[in-house]
Amino acid sequence: MTVVAATRPGAGHALPRVSPDRAALRTGRRPAVGRGRACGRRAGRVAIPAPAGGSDRCGWTDGSGPRSGLRAPERTKGAKWPRQGPDLRLSSLGPVSASRVVCALGVVFALAACGAPDNRPYDDADVLFATEMIPHHRQAVAMAKLATGHGASRPVQEVASQITAEQVPEIAQLQGMLAEWGQSAPAAASTDGMPGMGGGGELADAAPGMMTDDEMTRLEAATGPAFDRAFLQMMITHHQGALTMAKAELADGRDPDATLMAQNISDAQQASIELMQRPLAGK
């Protein structure tokens, strides 16, 4: 360390001025701003450089470590210090931010609990339509088969034949739709005991227009003109129930094949109702 004398203006004597030692400049050591009686001009003393790798009371350091005297980790030339990412722990957030995060997570979990969106090509209305229409059609076909052995008139037999020709293929199509959707089709009811022929158990009560066991027994017992009247009256009511089911499918159904069948059933059975009303009106 070299001491250079300096003269303060207006004074007659020289003040010592401290200049960095050449060896300190070569080693890269530099003085740090410090406080204390033994540091800087305030103490009026010359600071003594600290040994390499450490620091003295005045905060001198050789550039190899922090002021505490501990050596910093060495790094190779061109290497970069890693950057620390954001702290995502709730404990690092303020009260307001943490509450917002908790509320957001609650919304996410609530939406997940509601289930995924329904992306099926069909919906519950389609399944209900097919499931109820199958036993409905089966009962209509069973009623139509009675016409040939109970002395039905020719117009009634023609209506019965048309019902069988239209609804037997539709039953197969409805079964195919349910199979494609992964749904079970209702099993065919036994016709050995006769009452409710082709009914379908609980669906017989749910589907509109279905005949009861008592009504089916009465139709089976009728012959001739009595059979014609009972058949036409019951079948009109039966067809009107099918129109109600088709209307519900057209309003709420999603599958295009199911809605198309509902429209075809509606058109065909509406025309059949008008045809069956004529004999009852004496036309």
Order of alpha helices (4+ residues) and beta strands (2+ residues): beta-beta-alpha-alpha-alpha-alpha-alpha-alpha-alpha-alpha-alpha
